Amino acid sequence: MSSTRLFADFAAATAFLTRIPAPRPVNHAGLLADAAWAFPLVGAGIGAVCAFVFLLAQLLRLGDWPAALLAVLGGLALTGALHEDGLADTADGFFGGHDREQRLAIMRDSRHGTFGVLAIVLSVLLRVAALAEIGEAVQGGLALIAAHAASRAALPLAMRTLAPVRAEGLGAAAGRPSLPLAIAALVIGSTIALAALGPERGAMAIVLAGSALFGLGVVAQRRIGGYTGDVLGAFQQVAEIVMLLTAAAR
């Protein structure tokens, strides 16, 4: 793979996962699937920005909870709350719809209902609480890098094993990552997590996050028959939360 292709893939992953104005090649079907290997690297970069915010807040002696909240908000600002929006839509659809068609219609609606709002609030609270519990700036920063990298490393495998439920939209437009690319993303994300959290804690976090995502995948298959872009956002959020909670466990 040439350096030009590597840069194009990384730019495509950056443009999709963040608000950074990276160049987007036009009319490239399956570009996002081709860039799947770069998801955990972009995630690690997002985590590093959050870690910097956490460290800076700690240096200013703002306290563990304000520092943790600012770190999470830093990630929200960098990503445009992309995954949180997906989590909210998924919660509304999965819990609010009575059949597949109604669930998909609810998920397509940009407005958030009760389940969606609760999902966002719980997501933010759990991540902030986990970071505040860790407290120490370096350990918290490493946990953020691990969580953001590993949670995005799982997305290509979800895109590979589940089918997009709509003929249009993100799922269909993104394409299906090849098995080698999905495995590469998992290896990169797992390596980053193990290096950041240590072999024992990192392995535990990966296993627990993987188990949670497997369960969510089963639910998605039963509820709507596959995945949408919103479901991918929910995957990322669940994995990030589990990773951070495991890093914070005593």
FIKOLZA-1660 file (N, C-alpha, C; in steps of 0.1 Angstrom, whole numbers, plus 5000, padded with zeros to 4 digits):
% residues 250
   i   px   py   pz ch aa at
   1 5008 4988 5000  A  M  N
   1 5000 5000 5000  A  M CA
   1 5009 5012 5000  A  M  C
   2 5007 5021 4991  A  S  N
   2 5015 5033 4989  A  S CA
   2 5012 5043 5000  A  S  C
   3 5022 5052 5002  A  S  N
   3 5020 5063 5012  A  S CA
   3 5008 5072 5009  A  S  C
   4 5006 5074 4996  A  T  N
   4 4995 5082 4992  A  T CA
   4 4982 5076 4996  A  T  C
   5 4981 5063 4994  A  R  N
   5 4969 5055 4998  A  R CA
   5 4967 5055 5013  A  R  C
   6 4978 5054 5020  A  L  N
   6 4977 5054 5035  A  L CA
   6 4972 5067 5040  A  L  C
   7 4977 5078 5034  A  F  N
   7 4972 5091 5038  A  F CA
   7 4958 5093 5034  A  F  C
   8 4954 5089 5022  A  A  N
   8 4940 5090 5018  A  A CA
   8 4930 5083 5028  A  A  C
   9 4934 5071 5032  A  D  N
   9 4926 5063 5041  A  D CA
   9 4925 5070 5055  A  D  C
  10 4937 5075 5059  A  F  N
  10 4937 5081 5072  A  F CA
  10 4928 5094 5072  A  F  C
  11 4929 5102 5061  A  A  N
  11 4922 5114 5059  A  A CA
  11 4907 5111 5059  A  A  C
  12 4903 5100 5052  A  A  N
  12 4889 5096 5051  A  A CA
  12 4883 5092 5065  A  A  C
  13 4891 5085 5073  A  A  N
  13 4887 5081 5086  A  A CA
  13 4886 5093 5095  A  A  C
  14 4895 5103 5094  A  T  N
  14 4895 5115 5102  A  T CA
  14 4883 5123 5098  A  T  C
  15 4880 5125 5086  A  A  N
  15 4868 5133 5081  A  A CA
  15 4855 5127 5086  A  A  C
  16 4855 5113 5087  A  F  N
  16 4842 5107 5092  A  F CA
  16 4841 5107 5107  A  F  C
  17 4852 5105 5114  A  L  N
  17 4851 5103 5129  A  L CA
  17 4852 5116 5136  A  L  C
  18 4856 5127 5130  A  T  N
  18 4859 5140 5137  A  T CA
  18 4853 5151 5129  A  T  C
  19 4854 5163 5135  A  R  N
  19 4850 5176 5128  A  R CA
  19 4862 5182 5121  A  R  C
  20 4874 5176 5122  A  I  N
  20 4885 5181 5115  A  I CA
  20 4883 5181 5100  A  I  C
  21 4886 5193 5093  A  P  N
  21 4883 5194 5079  A  P CA
  21 4893 5187 5071  A  P  C
  22 4894 5173 5072  A  A  N
  22 4903 5165 5064  A  A CA
  22 4898 5164 5049  A  A  C
  23 4906 5163 5039  A  P  N
  23 4901 5161 5026  A  P CA
  23 4893 5149 5024  A  P  C
  24 4882 5150 5016  A  R  N
  24 4873 5139 5014  A  R CA
  24 4873 5137 4999  A  R  C
  25 4878 5126 4994  A  P  N
  25 4877 5122 4980  A  P CA
  25 4863 5121 4976  A  P  C
  26 4859 5125 4964  A  V  N
  26 4845 5125 4960  A  V CA
  26 4842 5112 4952  A  V  C
  27 4830 5107 4954  A  N  N
  27 4825 5096 4946  A  N CA
  27 4834 5084 4947  A  N  C
  28 4838 5080 4958  A  H  N
  28 4846 5068 4960  A  H CA
  28 4838 5059 4968  A  H  C
  29 4831 5050 4961  A  A  N
  29 4822 5040 4968  A  A CA
  29 4831 5031 4977  A  A  C
  30 4827 5029 4989  A  G  N
  30 4834 5020 4998  A  G CA
  30 4846 5026 5004  A  G  C
  31 4848 5039 5003  A  L  N
  31 4860 5046 5008  A  L CA
  31 4862 5043 5023  A  L  C
  32 4851 5045 5030  A  L  N
  32 4851 5043 5045  A  L CA
  32 4855 5029 5048  A  L  C
  33 4850 5019 5041  A  A  N
  33 4854 5005 5044  A  A CA
  33 4869 5003 5041  A  A  C
  34 4874 5010 5031  A  D  N
  34 4888 5008 5028  A  D CA
  34 4897 5015 5039  A  D  C
  35 4892 5025 5045  A  A  N
  35 4899 5032 5056  A  A CA
  35 4897 5026 5070  A  A  C
  36 4891 5015 5070  A  A  N
  36 4887 5009 5083  A  A CA
  36 4899 5007 5093  A  A  C
  37 4910 5003 5087  A  W  N
  37 4922 5000 5095  A  W CA
  37 4927 5013 5103  A  W  C
  38 4923 5025 5098  A  A  N
  38 4928 5037 5104  A  A CA
  38 4919 5042 5116  A  A  C
  39 4907 5035 5117  A  F  N
  39 4898 5040 5128  A  F CA
  39 4904 5040 5142  A  F  C
  40 4911 5030 5146  A  P  N
  40 4917 5031 5160  A  P CA
  40 4928 5041 5161  A  P  C
  41 4935 5044 5150  A  L  N
  41 4945 5055 5151  A  L CA
  41 4939 5068 5152  A  L  C
  42 4928 5071 5145  A  V  N
  42 4921 5083 5147  A  V CA
  42 4915 5084 5161  A  V  C
  43 4910 5073 5165  A  G  N
  43 4905 5072 5179  A  G CA
  43 4915 5075 5189  A  G  C
  44 4927 5070 5187  A  A  N
  44 4938 5073 5197  A  A CA
  44 4942 5088 5197  A  A  C
  45 4941 5094 5185  A  G  N
  45 4943 5109 5184  A  G CA
  45 4932 5116 5192  A  G  C
  46 4920 5112 5190  A  I  N
  46 4909 5119 5198  A  I CA
  46 4911 5117 5213  A  I  C
  47 4915 5105 5217  A  G  N
  47 4918 5102 5231  A  G CA
  47 4929 5111 5236  A  G  C
  48 4939 5113 5227  A  A  N
  48 4951 5121 5231  A  A CA
  48 4947 5136 5234  A  A  C
  49 4938 5141 5226  A  V  N
  49 4932 5154 5228  A  V CA
  49 4925 5155 5241  A  V  C
  50 4916 5145 5243  A  C  N
  50 4909 5145 5256  A  C CA
  50 4919 5144 5268  A  C  C
  51 4929 5136 5266  A  A  N
  51 4939 5134 5277  A  A CA
  51 4946 5147 5280  A  A  C
  52 4949 5155 5269  A  F  N
  52 4955 5168 5271  A  F CA
  52 4946 5178 5279  A  F  C
  53 4933 5177 5275  A  V  N
  53 4924 5186 5283  A  V CA
  53 4923 5182 5297  A  V  C
  54 4923 5169 5300  A  F  N
  54 4923 5163 5314  A  F CA
  54 4935 5168 5321  A  F  C
  55 4947 5167 5315  A  L  N
  55 4959 5171 5322  A  L CA
  55 4960 5185 5324  A  L  C
  56 4956 5193 5315  A  L  N
  56 4956 5208 5316  A  L CA
  56 4946 5212 5328  A  L  C
  57 4935 5206 5328  A  A  N
  57 4925 5209 5339  A  A CA
  57 4931 5205 5353  A  A  C
  58 4938 5194 5353  A  Q  N
  58 4944 5190 5366  A  Q CA
  58 4955 5199 5370  A  Q  C
  59 4963 5204 5360  A  L  N
  59 4974 5214 5363  A  L CA
  59 4968 5227 5369  A  L  C
  60 4956 5230 5364  A  L  N
  60 4949 5242 5369  A  L CA
  60 4942 5240 5382  A  L  C
  61 4943 5228 5387  A  R  N
  61 4938 5224 5400  A  R CA
  61 4922 5226 5401  A  R  C
  62 4916 5222 5390  A  L  N
  62 4901 5223 5389  A  L CA
  62 4894 5212 5397  A  L  C
  63 4901 5202 5401  A  G  N
  63 4895 5191 5407  A  G CA
  63 4892 5179 5398  A  G  C
  64 4890 5167 5403  A  D  N
  64 4889 5155 5395  A  D CA
  64 4876 5156 5386  A  D  C
  65 4865 5159 5392  A  W  N
  65 4852 5159 5385  A  W CA
  65 4852 5170 5374  A  W  C
  66 4855 5182 5377  A  P  N
  66 4855 5192 5366  A  P CA
  66 4865 5188 5355  A  P  C
  67 4877 5183 5359  A  A  N
  67 4887 5179 5349  A  A CA
  67 4881 5168 5340  A  A  C
  68 4875 5158 5346  A  A  N
  68 4869 5147 5339  A  A CA
  68 4858 5152 5329  A  A  C
  69 4850 5161 5334  A  L  N
  69 4839 5166 5326  A  L CA
  69 4844 5174 5314  A  L  C
  70 4854 5182 5316  A  L  N
  70 4860 5189 5305  A  L CA
  70 4867 5180 5295  A  L  C
  71 4873 5169 5300  A  A  N
  71 4879 5160 5290  A  A CA
  71 4869 5153 5281  A  A  C
  72 4858 5149 5287  A  V  N
  72 4847 5143 5279  A  V CA
  72 4841 5153 5270  A  V  C
  73 4839 5165 5274  A  L  N
  73 4834 5176 5266  A  L CA
  73 4844 5179 5254  A  L  C
  74 4856 5178 5257  A  G  N
  74 4866 5180 5246  A  G CA
  74 4864 5170 5235  A  G  C
  75 4862 5157 5239  A  G  N
  75 4859 5147 5229  A  G CA
  75 4846 5150 5221  A  G  C
  76 4836 5154 5228  A  L  N
  76 4823 5158 5222  A  L CA
  76 4825 5169 5211  A  L  C
  77 4833 5179 5215  A  A  N
  77 4836 5190 5206  A  A CA
  77 4843 5185 5193  A  A  C
  78 4853 5176 5196  A  L  N
  78 4862 5172 5184  A  L CA
  78 4854 5163 5175  A  L  C
  79 4845 5155 5180  A  T  N
  79 4837 5146 5171  A  T CA
  79 4824 5151 5167  A  T  C
  80 4820 5162 5173  A  G  N
  80 4806 5168 5170  A  G CA
  80 4795 5159 5175  A  G  C
  81 4799 5152 5186  A  A  N
  81 4789 5143 5193  A  A CA
  81 4783 5133 5183  A  A  C
  82 4791 5129 5173  A  L  N
  82 4786 5119 5163  A  L CA
  82 4781 5106 5169  A  L  C
  83 4789 5100 5178  A  H  N
  83 4786 5087 5183  A  H CA
  83 4774 5089 5194  A  H  C
  84 4775 5100 5201  A  E  N
  84 4764 5102 5211  A  E CA
  84 4750 5103 5204  A  E  C
  85 4750 5110 5193  A  D  N
  85 4738 5111 5185  A  D CA
  85 4733 5097 5181  A  D  C
  86 4742 5089 5176  A  G  N
  86 4739 5075 5172  A  G CA
  86 4734 5067 5184  A  G  C
  87 4740 5068 5195  A  L  N
  87 4735 5061 5207  A  L CA
  87 4721 5065 5211  A  L  C
  88 4718 5078 5210  A  A  N
  88 4705 5083 5214  A  A CA
  88 4695 5078 5204  A  A  C
  89 4697 5078 5191  A  D  N
  89 4688 5073 5181  A  D CA
  89 4686 5058 5183  A  D  C
  90 4696 5051 5186  A  T  N
  90 4695 5037 5187  A  T CA
  90 4687 5033 5200  A  T  C
  91 4689 5041 5211  A  A  N
  91 4681 5038 5223  A  A CA
  91 4666 5041 5220  A  A  C
  92 4663 5052 5213  A  D  N
  92 4650 5056 5210  A  D CA
  92 4643 5045 5202  A  D  C
  93 4650 5040 5191  A  G  N
  93 4644 5031 5182  A  G CA
  93 4643 5017 5189  A  G  C
  94 4653 5012 5195  A  F  N
  94 4653 4999 5201  A  F CA
  94 4643 4997 5212  A  F  C
  95 4641 5008 5220  A  F  N
  95 4632 5007 5232  A  F CA
  95 4618 5013 5229  A  F  C
  96 4618 5021 5219  A  G  N
  96 4605 5028 5216  A  G CA
  96 4597 5023 5205  A  G  C
  97 4603 5014 5197  A  G  N
  97 4595 5009 5185  A  G CA
  97 4589 4995 5188  A  G  C
  98 4578 4992 5182  A  H  N
  98 4571 4979 5184  A  H CA
  98 4575 4969 5173  A  H  C
  99 4580 4974 5162  A  D  N
  99 4584 4964 5151  A  D CA
  99 4596 4970 5144  A  D  C
 100 4601 4963 5135  A  R  N
 100 4613 4967 5127  A  R CA
 100 4611 4980 5120  A  R  C
 101 4600 4981 5113  A  E  N
 101 4598 4994 5105  A  E CA
 101 4596 5006 5114  A  E  C
 102 4589 5004 5125  A  Q  N
 102 4588 5016 5134  A  Q CA
 102 4601 5019 5141  A  Q  C
 103 4609 5010 5144  A  R  N
 103 4622 5012 5150  A  R CA
 103 4631 5020 5141  A  R  C
 104 4631 5016 5128  A  L  N
 104 4639 5023 5119  A  L CA
 104 4634 5037 5116  A  L  C
 105 4621 5039 5116  A  A  N
 105 4615 5052 5114  A  A CA
 105 4619 5061 5125  A  A  C
 106 4619 5056 5138  A  I  N
 106 4622 5064 5149  A  I CA
 106 4637 5068 5149  A  I  C
 107 4645 5058 5145  A  M  N
 107 4660 5061 5144  A  M CA
 107 4663 5071 5133  A  M  C
 108 4655 5072 5123  A  R  N
 108 4658 5082 5112  A  R CA
 108 4654 5096 5117  A  R  C
 109 4645 5097 5126  A  D  N
 109 4640 5110 5131  A  D CA
 109 4651 5117 5139  A  D  C
 110 4655 5129 5135  A  S  N
 110 4666 5136 5141  A  S CA
 110 4663 5141 5156  A  S  C
 111 4650 5141 5159  A  R  N
 111 4646 5145 5173  A  R CA
 111 4648 5133 5183  A  R  C
 112 4653 5136 5195  A  H  N
 112 4655 5126 5205  A  H CA
 112 4644 5125 5215  A  H  C
 113 4640 5113 5218  A  G  N
 113 4630 5110 5228  A  G CA
 113 4635 5108 5242  A  G  C
 114 4627 5103 5251  A  T  N
 114 4631 5101 5264  A  T CA
 114 4643 5091 5265  A  T  C
 115 4642 5079 5258  A  F  N
 115 4652 5069 5259  A  F CA
 115 4666 5075 5254  A  F  C
 116 4665 5083 5243  A  G  N
 116 4677 5089 5237  A  G CA
 116 4684 5098 5247  A  G  C
 117 4676 5107 5253  A  V  N
 117 4681 5117 5262  A  V CA
 117 4688 5110 5274  A  V  C
 118 4681 5100 5279  A  L  N
 118 4686 5092 5291  A  L CA
 118 4699 5085 5287  A  L  C
 119 4700 5080 5275  A  A  N
 119 4712 5073 5270  A  A CA
 119 4724 5083 5270  A  A  C
 120 4722 5095 5265  A  I  N
 120 4733 5104 5264  A  I CA
 120 4737 5109 5278  A  I  C
 121 4727 5111 5287  A  V  N
 121 4731 5115 5301  A  V CA
 121 4739 5105 5308  A  V  C
 122 4734 5092 5306  A  L  N
 122 4741 5081 5313  A  L CA
 122 4755 5079 5307  A  L  C
 123 4756 5081 5294  A  S  N
 123 4769 5079 5288  A  S CA
 123 4779 5089 5293  A  S  C
 124 4775 5102 5293  A  V  N
 124 4784 5112 5298  A  V CA
 124 4787 5110 5313  A  V  C
 125 4777 5107 5321  A  L  N
 125 4779 5106 5335  A  L CA
 125 4789 5094 5338  A  L  C
 126 4787 5083 5332  A  L  N
 126 4795 5071 5334  A  L CA
 126 4810 5074 5330  A  L  C
 127 4812 5081 5319  A  R  N
 127 4826 5084 5315  A  R CA
 127 4832 5094 5324  A  R  C
 128 4825 5104 5328  A  V  N
 128 4830 5114 5337  A  V CA
 128 4833 5108 5351  A  V  C
 129 4824 5099 5356  A  A  N
 129 4826 5093 5369  A  A CA
 129 4838 5084 5368  A  A  C
 130 4840 5076 5357  A  A  N
 130 4852 5067 5356  A  A CA
 130 4865 5075 5356  A  A  C
 131 4865 5086 5349  A  L  N
 131 4877 5095 5348  A  L CA
 131 4880 5101 5362  A  L  C
 132 4870 5106 5368  A  A  N
 132 4871 5112 5381  A  A CA
 132 4876 5102 5392  A  A  C
 133 4872 5089 5390  A  E  N
 133 4876 5079 5399  A  E CA
 133 4891 5076 5397  A  E  C
 134 4895 5076 5385  A  I  N
 134 4910 5074 5382  A  I CA
 134 4918 5085 5388  A  I  C
 135 4913 5098 5385  A  G  N
 135 4919 5109 5391  A  G CA
 135 4932 5113 5386  A  G  C
 136 4942 5105 5387  A  E  N
 136 4956 5108 5383  A  E CA
 136 4957 5111 5368  A  E  C
 137 4963 5122 5365  A  A  N
 137 4963 5127 5351  A  A CA
 137 4969 5118 5341  A  A  C
 138 4980 5112 5344  A  V  N
 138 4987 5103 5334  A  V CA
 138 4978 5091 5332  A  V  C
 139 4974 5084 5343  A  Q  N
 139 4966 5072 5341  A  Q CA
 139 4953 5075 5335  A  Q  C
 140 4947 5086 5338  A  G  N
 140 4934 5090 5332  A  G CA
 140 4936 5092 5317  A  G  C
 141 4947 5099 5313  A  G  N
 141 4950 5102 5299  A  G CA
 141 4952 5089 5291  A  G  C
 142 4960 5079 5297  A  L  N
 142 4962 5067 5290  A  L CA
 142 4949 5059 5289  A  L  C
 143 4940 5060 5299  A  A  N
 143 4927 5053 5298  A  A CA
 143 4919 5059 5287  A  A  C
 144 4920 5072 5285  A  L  N
 144 4912 5079 5274  A  L CA
 144 4917 5074 5261  A  L  C
 145 4930 5074 5259  A  I  N
 145 4936 5069 5246  A  I CA
 145 4932 5055 5243  A  I  C
 146 4933 5046 5253  A  A  N
 146 4929 5032 5251  A  A CA
 146 4914 5031 5248  A  A  C
 147 4906 5038 5255  A  A  N
 147 4891 5037 5253  A  A CA
 147 4887 5042 5239  A  A  C
 148 4893 5053 5235  A  H  N
 148 4889 5059 5222  A  H CA
 148 4894 5051 5211  A  H  C
 149 4906 5045 5212  A  A  N
 149 4912 5037 5201  A  A CA
 149 4905 5024 5200  A  A  C
 150 4903 5016 5211  A  A  N
 150 4897 5003 5211  A  A CA
 150 4882 5004 5207  A  A  C
 151 4875 5014 5211  A  S  N
 151 4861 5015 5208  A  S CA
 151 4859 5017 5193  A  S  C
 152 4868 5023 5186  A  R  N
 152 4866 5025 5172  A  R CA
 152 4872 5014 5164  A  R  C
 153 4881 5006 5170  A  A  N
 153 4887 4994 5164  A  A CA
 153 4876 4984 5162  A  A  C
 154 4866 4984 5170  A  A  N
 154 4855 4974 5169  A  A CA
 154 4845 4976 5157  A  A  C
 155 4845 4989 5152  A  L  N
 155 4835 4992 5142  A  L CA
 155 4836 4985 5129  A  L  C
 156 4849 4984 5124  A  P  N
 156 4850 4976 5111  A  P CA
 156 4845 4962 5112  A  P  C
 157 4847 4955 5124  A  L  N
 157 4842 4941 5125  A  L CA
 157 4827 4941 5125  A  L  C
 158 4821 4951 5132  A  A  N
 158 4806 4952 5132  A  A CA
 158 4801 4954 5117  A  A  C
 159 4808 4963 5110  A  M  N
 159 4804 4965 5096  A  M CA
 159 4806 4952 5087  A  M  C
 160 4816 4944 5091  A  R  N
 160 4819 4932 5084  A  R CA
 160 4809 4921 5087  A  R  C
 161 4805 4919 5100  A  T  N
 161 4797 4908 5104  A  T CA
 161 4782 4910 5103  A  T  C
 162 4778 4923 5104  A  L  N
 162 4763 4927 5103  A  L CA
 162 4761 4933 5089  A  L  C
 163 4749 4933 5085  A  A  N
 163 4745 4938 5072  A  A CA
 163 4738 4952 5074  A  A  C
 164 4740 4961 5065  A  P  N
 164 4733 4974 5066  A  P CA
 164 4718 4971 5063  A  P  C
 165 4710 4978 5071  A  V  N
 165 4695 4975 5070  A  V CA
 165 4688 4984 5059  A  V  C
 166 4695 4994 5054  A  R  N
 166 4689 5002 5044  A  R CA
 166 4697 5002 5032  A  R  C
 167 4691 5004 5020  A  A  N
 167 4698 5005 5008  A  A CA
 167 4705 5018 5006  A  A  C
 168 4701 5028 5013  A  E  N
 168 4708 5041 5013  A  E CA
 168 4713 5044 5027  A  E  C
 169 4720 5055 5029  A  G  N
 169 4725 5059 5042  A  G CA
 169 4739 5054 5044  A  G  C
 170 4744 5057 5056  A  L  N
 170 4758 5054 5059  A  L CA
 170 4762 5040 5057  A  L  C
 171 4754 5030 5062  A  G  N
 171 4758 5016 5062  A  G CA
 171 4760 5012 5047  A  G  C
 172 4751 5015 5038  A  A  N
 172 4753 5011 5025  A  A CA
 172 4764 5018 5018  A  A  C
 173 4765 5031 5020  A  A  N
 173 4775 5039 5014  A  A CA
 173 4789 5036 5018  A  A  C
 174 4791 5032 5031  A  A  N
 174 4804 5029 5036  A  A CA
 174 4811 5017 5030  A  A  C
 175 4803 5007 5026  A  G  N
 175 4808 4995 5021  A  G CA
 175 4811 4985 5032  A  G  C
 176 4816 4974 5028  A  R  N
 176 4819 4963 5038  A  R CA
 176 4834 4961 5038  A  R  C
 177 4841 4964 5050  A  P  N
 177 4855 4962 5051  A  P CA
 177 4859 4947 5048  A  P  C
 178 4870 4946 5042  A  S  N
 178 4875 4932 5041  A  S CA
 178 4879 4926 5054  A  S  C
 179 4880 4913 5055  A  L  N
 179 4883 4907 5068  A  L CA
 179 4897 4911 5072  A  L  C
 180 4907 4911 5063  A  P  N
 180 4921 4916 5068  A  P CA
 180 4921 4930 5073  A  P  C
 181 4913 4939 5067  A  L  N
 181 4912 4953 5073  A  L CA
 181 4905 4953 5086  A  L  C
 182 4895 4945 5088  A  A  N
 182 4888 4945 5101  A  A CA
 182 4897 4939 5112  A  A  C
 183 4905 4929 5108  A  I  N
 183 4914 4923 5118  A  I CA
 183 4925 4933 5121  A  I  C
 184 4930 4940 5110  A  A  N
 184 4941 4950 5113  A  A CA
 184 4936 4960 5122  A  A  C
 185 4924 4965 5121  A  A  N
 185 4919 4975 5130  A  A CA
 185 4918 4970 5144  A  A  C
 186 4914 4957 5146  A  L  N
 186 4913 4951 5159  A  L CA
 186 4927 4950 5165  A  L  C
 187 4937 4946 5157  A  V  N
 187 4950 4944 5162  A  V CA
 187 4956 4958 5167  A  V  C
 188 4954 4968 5158  A  I  N
 188 4959 4981 5162  A  I CA
 188 4953 4986 5174  A  I  C
 189 4940 4986 5175  A  G  N
 189 4933 4990 5187  A  G CA
 189 4936 4983 5199  A  G  C
 190 4937 4970 5198  A  S  N
 190 4941 4961 5210  A  S CA
 190 4955 4964 5215  A  S  C
 191 4964 4966 5205  A  T  N
 191 4978 4969 5209  A  T CA
 191 4979 4982 5216  A  T  C
 192 4972 4992 5211  A  I  N
 192 4971 5005 5218  A  I CA
 192 4966 5004 5232  A  I  C
 193 4955 4996 5233  A  A  N
 193 4948 4995 5247  A  A CA
 193 4958 4987 5256  A  A  C
 194 4964 4977 5252  A  L  N
 194 4973 4969 5260  A  L CA
 194 4985 4977 5264  A  L  C
 195 4990 4986 5255  A  A  N
 195 5002 4994 5258  A  A CA
 195 4998 5005 5268  A  A  C
 196 4986 5010 5267  A  A  N
 196 4982 5021 5276  A  A CA
 196 4977 5017 5289  A  A  C
 197 4970 5005 5290  A  L  N
 197 4965 5001 5303  A  L CA
 197 4973 4990 5310  A  L  C
 198 4982 4984 5302  A  G  N
 198 4990 4973 5308  A  G CA
 198 4984 4960 5303  A  G  C
 199 4991 4949 5303  A  P  N
 199 4986 4937 5298  A  P CA
 199 4974 4931 5305  A  P  C
 200 4974 4931 5318  A  E  N
 200 4963 4925 5326  A  E CA
 200 4951 4934 5325  A  E  C
 201 4952 4946 5328  A  R  N
 201 4940 4955 5328  A  R CA
 201 4935 4957 5313  A  R  C
 202 4945 4959 5304  A  G  N
 202 4941 4960 5290  A  G CA
 202 4933 4948 5285  A  G  C
 203 4938 4936 5288  A  A  N
 203 4931 4924 5283  A  A CA
 203 4918 4923 5289  A  A  C
 204 4916 4926 5302  A  M  N
 204 4903 4926 5308  A  M CA
 204 4894 4936 5302  A  M  C
 205 4898 4948 5299  A  A  N
 205 4890 4958 5293  A  A CA
 205 4885 4954 5279  A  A  C
 206 4895 4948 5271  A  I  N
 206 4891 4943 5258  A  I CA
 206 4881 4932 5258  A  I  C
 207 4883 4923 5267  A  V  N
 207 4873 4911 5268  A  V CA
 207 4859 4916 5272  A  V  C
 208 4859 4925 5282  A  L  N
 208 4846 4930 5287  A  L CA
 208 4839 4938 5276  A  L  C
 209 4847 4947 5269  A  A  N
 209 4841 4955 5259  A  A CA
 209 4836 4947 5247  A  A  C
 210 4844 4937 5244  A  G  N
 210 4840 4928 5233  A  G CA
 210 4828 4920 5236  A  G  C
 211 4826 4916 5249  A  S  N
 211 4814 4908 5253  A  S CA
 211 4802 4917 5252  A  S  C
 212 4804 4930 5257  A  A  N
 212 4792 4939 5256  A  A CA
 212 4788 4942 5242  A  A  C
 213 4798 4944 5233  A  L  N
 213 4795 4946 5219  A  L CA
 213 4789 4934 5212  A  L  C
 214 4793 4922 5216  A  F  N
 214 4787 4910 5210  A  F CA
 214 4772 4910 5214  A  F  C
 215 4769 4913 5227  A  G  N
 215 4755 4913 5231  A  G CA
 215 4747 4924 5224  A  G  C
 216 4753 4936 5222  A  L  N
 216 4746 4946 5214  A  L CA
 216 4744 4942 5200  A  L  C
 217 4753 4935 5194  A  G  N
 217 4752 4931 5180  A  G CA
 217 4740 4921 5179  A  G  C
 218 4739 4912 5189  A  V  N
 218 4728 4902 5189  A  V CA
 218 4714 4910 5189  A  V  C
 219 4714 4920 5198  A  V  N
 219 4702 4928 5200  A  V CA
 219 4699 4935 5187  A  V  C
 220 4709 4941 5180  A  A  N
 220 4707 4949 5168  A  A CA
 220 4702 4939 5157  A  A  C
 221 4707 4927 5156  A  Q  N
 221 4702 4918 5146  A  Q CA
 221 4688 4914 5149  A  Q  C
 222 4684 4912 5161  A  R  N
 222 4670 4908 5164  A  R CA
 222 4661 4920 5162  A  R  C
 223 4665 4932 5166  A  R  N
 223 4656 4943 5165  A  R CA
 223 4654 4949 5151  A  R  C
 224 4665 4950 5144  A  I  N
 224 4663 4957 5131  A  I CA
 224 4670 4949 5119  A  I  C
 225 4676 4937 5123  A  G  N
 225 4681 4929 5112  A  G CA
 225 4695 4933 5107  A  G  C
 226 4703 4941 5115  A  G  N
 226 4716 4945 5110  A  G CA
 226 4720 4958 5117  A  G  C
 227 4727 4966 5110  A  Y  N
 227 4732 4979 5116  A  Y CA
 227 4729 4991 5107  A  Y  C
 228 4729 5002 5113  A  T  N
 228 4728 5015 5107  A  T CA
 228 4740 5023 5112  A  T  C
 229 4742 5035 5107  A  G  N
 229 4752 5044 5112  A  G CA
 229 4750 5047 5127  A  G  C
 230 4737 5048 5131  A  D  N
 230 4734 5051 5145  A  D CA
 230 4738 5039 5154  A  D  C
 231 4736 5027 5149  A  V  N
 231 4740 5015 5157  A  V CA
 231 4756 5015 5158  A  V  C
 232 4763 5019 5148  A  L  N
 232 4777 5020 5149  A  L CA
 232 4781 5030 5160  A  L  C
 233 4774 5041 5161  A  G  N
 233 4777 5051 5172  A  G CA
 233 4774 5045 5185  A  G  C
 234 4764 5037 5186  A  A  N
 234 4761 5030 5199  A  A CA
 234 4772 5020 5203  A  A  C
 235 4777 5013 5193  A  F  N
 235 4788 5004 5195  A  F CA
 235 4800 5011 5201  A  F  C
 236 4803 5022 5195  A  Q  N
 236 4815 5030 5200  A  Q CA
 236 4813 5035 5214  A  Q  C
 237 4801 5040 5217  A  Q  N
 237 4798 5045 5230  A  Q CA
 237 4799 5034 5241  A  Q  C
 238 4793 5023 5238  A  V  N
 238 4792 5012 5248  A  V CA
 238 4807 5007 5251  A  V  C
 239 4815 5006 5240  A  A  N
 239 4828 5001 5242  A  A CA
 239 4837 5011 5250  A  A  C
 240 4835 5024 5247  A  E  N
 240 4843 5034 5254  A  E CA
 240 4839 5034 5268  A  E  C
 241 4826 5033 5272  A  I  N
 241 4822 5033 5285  A  I CA
 241 4828 5021 5293  A  I  C
 242 4827 5009 5287  A  V  N
 242 4832 4997 5294  A  V CA
 242 4847 4998 5296  A  V  C
 243 4854 5003 5286  A  M  N
 243 4869 5005 5287  A  M CA
 243 4872 5014 5298  A  M  C
 244 4866 5025 5299  A  L  N
 244 4869 5035 5310  A  L CA
 244 4865 5030 5324  A  L  C
 245 4854 5023 5325  A  L  N
 245 4850 5017 5337  A  L CA
 245 4859 5007 5342  A  L  C
 246 4864 4998 5333  A  T  N
 246 4874 4988 5336  A  T CA
 246 4887 4994 5341  A  T  C
 247 4891 5005 5334  A  A  N
 247 4903 5012 5338  A  A CA
 247 4902 5018 5352  A  A  C
 248 4890 5022 5355  A  A  N
 248 4888 5029 5368  A  A CA
 248 4886 5019 5380  A  A  C
 249 4883 5006 5377  A  A  N
 249 4880 4996 5387  A  A CA
 249 4892 4994 5396  A  A  C
 250 4889 4993 5409  A  R  N
 250 4900 4991 5419  A  R CA
 250 4904 4976 5420  A  R  C
% end
